[in-house]
Amino acid sequence: MRRVILTAVVAVLVVSSGCVGLITGETVEFEASEGTVSDSALDSTGYEMNNSSERTITRDVSFFGQERTIRIVNRVNRYTSSGSLADASGNETLANNETLANNETVQDALAEESGGDTEVADMKRFVVVSSPGASVAGRTLNPAASWSNERILEQVAEQTGTLDDLEQQDTRTVESLGEERNVTQFTATTQIEGREVEVQAHVVSFEHDGDVIIAVAVHPEQFDESDNVDELIGGLEHSGN
């Protein structure tokens, strides 16, 4: 009798959440609300909207002993800022030697080696992903809610570039969407215009109004972007479901 009552309660919860398909066997779709960056944060950091898209993932889940199919609709927004490939590559020897720094021949040679003065429009990238929590009867069906920072970086590599030699450096807190959020910083290497460049990656992930909000920033280590990254994280906007 107790099991029948429990099953009935679960059924009521599922019906009330609008996920009848989990009972009937139909595919159920969960869609996230868009996560964006405020105009004021973009203006103060010099970042601009580069791309906005949806990513749909279909997966099978076990729901109370039954196999069910769910469709998860993620919203992805990418913001970018430009930079010089020569500046991104940097050269410590040149910077620390006044004679070499003033030698135009040496400067030209190093600039050529590091990619010249090529301006890369998306040198610095900030990606916001909103993914539906897909919570039913107290159970979260979306694995993104428990992804590690390393897994997050793998999942957004299409937007930020593949990161190699990943190493965690630091953790800090930034206020975003009304609460203090933990931001983890990494060092890594990536390919920019065919050149290997040392970069920093910043990752934050949290739940807000029924969605999982993920923000990732990747920029060359030569650029001091930490304050801008914190400004962008602090400027996150999300209305929730």
N, C-alpha and C positions, 0 to 999 in steps of 0.2 A: 504493500500500500504506500509506504514511504517513497519507494522508487517511482511509483506512478505519479505521486504528487510532485516530486522533484522534476520529473520529465515535463509535467504540465506547466510548472513554473518557468522552466527554461523555454518552453514553447511560447509562453506569453511574452517573455522578455525578447525573444527573437522577433516575434510578430510586431511588438511595439517599437522595435528598432528599425523596422522596415526591411528586414532580411528574411522574408518568408521563403526565399529560394533556398536557404540553408536547410529548411525542412522538406520542401518539395523536390529538391535536387536540381533546381535551375541555377544557372550561373549568376552569382551576385556581384554587383559592381560597387566598389568603394572609390569615391573620388575626393581628392584633397582640394581644399581651398588654396588659392594662390598665395605664395609668400613673396613679398617684394621688398625693395629698399626705398625709403622715403626720398623724395626729391631733394630735401635739404641735405641729407647725408651724401647724396650723389654730387650735389653742387660743391660741397665743401671738400670732397675728396678727389674730384675730377674724373670719377668713373661714369660710364654711360651704359645704358642697356645695349647688349650685343645680340642676345638671342633669347627667345621665349618659346617653350615647347611643352608638349605632354609626352610622358613615357608610360605606356600601359604594360603591365605584367600580369600574366595569367598563371595561376598556380593552384595545385590541388592541396586541400587541407583535410585533416581528419576532424570531423565535428560530431562529438558524442557517438563515436563508433562508426560513423558513416563518412565515406569519401565525398567531398564537395569541391566544386570549382569556384574560385573567386577571381575577380578581375580588379586589380589595383591600378588606379589612375594617378600618377604622380605629376606634379607641376614643377617645371625647371626653368629658372631665370638665370641668365649669365650676364654679368656686368664686367666691363674691361676698361683698362687704361693703358695708354701707349708708353713706349720707352725705347731707348736706343740699344741695339744689340751689343754695341761696343761697351756701353755703360754697364750692361747686364753681365758681360763677361768679366770686366774689371781686370786690373793687374796690380797686385800688391807691390811688386818691385818698382814699377813706375811711380806709384803713389808715394813711396818712401824714399825715392832718390831724386833730389832736386835737379841734379845735372841731367839725368835721363828725362825727367818731366819737362824740361825746357828744350829738349832736343827734338826738333820737328821730324827728323828722319826716323828716330826711334818711335815717336808717337804715331807716325804714319804706318810703320811696320806693324806695331802692336794693334793698331786699329784694323788693319787688313786681316791680321791673324784672328782677331776676335769677331770678325764679321763686318768691319767697316762701320759706317754711321747708319746702317740699316735701321729704319724706324719700324717697329713691330706694333701694330695696332692693338693686339691683345696680349701684350707683354705681361701685364698684371691682370689676374682673373679673380672674380668673386662670384661664386655659384650658390644659389639658394634653391634648395629642393624642399617641397612640401609633399609629404606622403601620408595618405590616410591611415589613422591608427587602426581602423578596421576592428574595433572592439565590440564584441558581442557577448552578452551575458558575463561580463567581467573578464573575458578572454581576448587577448590581442592576437589577431590573425596575420598581422603584417610583421615580418621579421625585421624590417628596418628599425623598429623601435628598440631592438637590442643589439644593433650592429656595433662593433668596435670601431674606433677611429680609423684603424688600418683598413678595415672592411669598407668603411665609407669612402676612403680615398681610392680604393679599387673601383668602387661603383661609379664614382664621378670622373674617372680618368678620361672619359670621352670629352668632357667639358674642360678639364684642367691640364690634360697631358699625363702620360704615365710617369709615375714617380719611382725612381730607383734609389737604393742606398738609404732608405727611410730610417730616421733616427729621432726619437722623441727628445725634445729639449726642455720644454717648460710648460707650465699650466698657470693660467690666470683667470680672473673672473671679469665679466663684462655685463652690465645691465642691458637686458634686451627683453622687450615685450613684458615689462613689469617685474622681472625677477633677475637675480644674479645668475649668470650662466657660466659654466666652466669651458674655457677655450684652451685647447691643447695645441702646442706649437711643435713643428717638426723641421728638421733639415733633410734635404734630399737632392737628387739631381734629376734633370729632365732634358729633353731635346727641344731647342727653340731654333727654328730655321736651320736645322741640320747641325747645330752646335750643342754640345753638352754644357749645361749651365747649372750652377749650384743655386738652389731655391729654398725658400721657406714656405711651409704649408701650415695653415691655421684651420682647426676643425672645431665646430660646435654643433651639438645635437641635443634636442630636447622636445618634449611634447607640449603642445599649446592648442587649446580649444579643439581637441579631437584629432589633430594631425601631428605628425612627426616633422619638426622643422630642422633641416640640416643646412649649415652654411660652411662653405670651404673657400679659403683664399689661398692662392698660390702666386708667388712673385719671386723674382731673382733676389738672391741674398744681398746683392750690392745695393738694392733699393731699401731704404728704411720706411717700410709700409705699415708697421705695427699700429701706429696711431690711426691711420686711414682704415685699416681692417677693423679696429675696435669701433670706429665711427660708423662703418657700414653695418656691423653686427648690431650696434645700438640703434640703428635706423631701420631694423627689420619691421615690416608690417604684415599682419596676418589676421584675417577676420574670423577664421575658424568655421566649423560646420554647425 
